[in-house]
């Protein structure tokens, strides 16, 4: 119990501790400017669309165009983040964003922007952001020590929402005084400090014992990990539901400013600033909420408060009351997303952090993208107030999902365990040798059979999410105390990866299962090469395989 609460206590006591680390501080400050520029661009794009068309559907599609790429390319982006230098990937992603922002600025300057062209360039910018998000989020753990990670995650959310509390108002002023083209140009300029901060980051990564996975296999590994991780799946589903039900407040805010409050770009900027101010307050309050409430209770409170805020915005026709409701909405909206983010960050080990965060980004952004489209269509059909009332009602009902899928407890389950020594082999294996069959034989007292079987079901999940397939557990019908666990790995290198991907908590589960073993002999492990054609070739045949590299040549040093 106390161990699960340690990250929460640290966040409460040291929210500014990550800023003592120079790399994180530089990237955080530069990210604050880039976030501010992105929000100024969003104000310019949304308001430009309201000026080009009266269709609420098209206005809502601006948000869809910015967030849909995250859903479409999330897993490939996460695989790239885990496979390659995250600093280089971030720089390439920024290059895509900067190119899209610059091109949009040039076209706006030439008065050549149309609604469809605006959506297309928003999609390009969104694609660069989608590629960068998993890299950005997973690189936090490389910029601060492990005990500062929860605080660093919260600070990243605060950075975005400090920008949100200032950027939209500034964007409204810029659009009102100089037009959308100035907003697009300022957005492009504010990406440059982040590029400079990444260029001076001296990233140090320990050399890997094994070559990186192939791109397609890395994607499969990420999907396999997520599908075999119940806690991550629950967070993904809950975040998508929140995005779909609550996304109306994000996508329809320009319509609220125009149709409910009868204001202009400055009114829209003020509404966004109120929402952003609330989000900053909410992010700062997350540590206290984590201390006082369970994850499920916290998400439930956020959903109910968000629902009430949406109803208030739908019924209000006064700027002050609408802004007050948006402050509350921003606070609970941000608290929910920080809790979702922490649930992923503190659960996924480093080897799959980018892919897990990519799935989270896809679920949340995909929910917002789908919701934005749906709320825009409903607004065109029934009006802005009806759409917001419906969104608020659904948010009030959303805690019922917790009866079926309760939020998992947030803990440091993703802490990596020490690497194991490579097993001794007598065959001349290469990294591509395989498939490998692993059999582990246990002797278990008959009265412990049910408890052992339940423990092995937990072992099954972590074996499969770390790379094993074809897992089974069998009991000898002639010797009831004899049990055999069996699973496959595609290649020898895949087996080495699988056995060293276990986290501290997963190793504890393995020890718990092994503790049921009885008898004088230890648990027996057999590793067998299926279809061992290469291992029985003649020496002359083996010498001709110039492209095969022996295991010892690919693993310069063995970690104990």
QUIGI-V973343 format. One record per backbone hydrogen bond with DSSP energy under -1.0 kcal/mol. NH is the residue of the N-H (numbers start at 1). CO is the residue of the C=O. If there is no record, write none. Layout:
nh: <NH/NH>
co: <CO/CO>
//
This chain:
nh: <6/9/10/11/12/13/14/17/19/20/21/25/26/27/28/29/30/31/32/33/34/35/36/37/38/39/40/41/42/43/44/45/46/47/48/49/50/51/52/53/59/60/61/62/64/65/66/67/68/72/73/77/78/79/80/81/82/83/84/89/90/91/92/93/94/95/96/97/98/99/100/101/102/103/104/105/106/107/108/109/110/111/112/118/119/120/121/122/123/124/125/126/127/128/129/130/131/132/133/136/137/138/139/140/142/143/144/148/149/152/153/154/155/156/157/158/159/160/161/162/163/164/165/166/167/170/171/172/173/174/175/176/177/178/179/183/184/185/186/187/188/189/190/191/192/195/196/197/198/199/200/203/218/219/220/221/222/223/224/225/226/227/228/229/233/234/235/236/237/238/239/240/241/242/243/244/245/246/247/249/251/252/256/257/258/259/261/263/268/269/270/271/272/273/274/275/276/277/278/279/280/281/282/283/284/285/289/290/291/292/293/298/299/300/301/302/303/304/305/306/307/308/309/310/311/312/313/314/315/316/322/323/324/325/326/327/328/329/330/331/332/333/334/335/336/337/338/339/340/341/342/343/344/345/346/347/348/352/353/356/357/358/359/360/361/362/363/364/365/366/367/368/369/370/371/372/373/374/375/376/377/378/379/380/381/382/383/387/388/389/390/391/392/393/394/395/396/397/398/400/401/402/403/404/405/414/415/417/429/433/436/437/438/439/440/441/442/444/448/449/452/453/454/455/456/457/458/459/460/461/462/463/464/465/466/468/469/472/474/476/482/483/484/485/486/487/488/489/492/493/495/496/497/498/499/504/507/508/509/510/511/512/513/514/515/516/517/518/524/526/528/530/533/536/542/543/545/546/548/551/553/554/555>
co: <3/5/6/7/8/9/10/14/16/17/18/21/22/23/24/25/26/27/28/29/30/31/32/33/34/35/36/37/38/39/40/41/42/43/44/45/46/47/48/49/55/56/57/59/60/61/62/63/64/68/69/73/74/75/76/77/78/79/80/85/86/87/88/89/90/91/92/93/94/95/96/97/98/99/100/101/102/103/104/105/106/108/107/114/115/116/117/118/119/120/121/122/123/124/125/126/127/128/129/132/133/134/135/137/139/140/140/145/146/148/149/150/151/152/153/154/155/156/157/158/159/160/161/162/163/166/167/168/169/170/171/172/173/174/175/179/180/181/182/183/184/185/186/188/189/191/192/193/194/195/196/201/214/215/216/217/218/219/220/221/222/223/224/226/229/230/231/232/233/234/235/236/237/238/239/240/241/242/243/246/247/248/252/253/254/255/256/257/264/265/266/267/268/269/270/271/272/273/274/275/276/277/278/279/280/281/285/286/287/288/289/294/295/296/297/298/299/300/301/302/303/304/305/306/307/308/309/310/311/312/318/319/320/321/322/323/324/325/326/327/328/329/330/331/332/333/334/335/336/337/338/339/340/341/342/344/344/349/350/352/353/354/355/356/357/358/359/360/361/362/363/364/365/366/367/368/369/370/371/372/373/374/375/376/377/378/379/383/384/385/386/387/388/389/390/391/392/393/394/397/398/399/400/401/401/346/412/502/427/430/489/528/487/526/485/524/483/481/445/446/448/449/450/451/452/453/454/455/456/457/458/459/460/461/462/463/488/486/484/482/479/442/474/440/472/438/469/436/433/431/491/492/493/494/495/415/503/504/505/506/507/508/509/510/511/513/514/443/441/439/437/435/531/533/538/539/542/544/545/429/550/550/551>
//
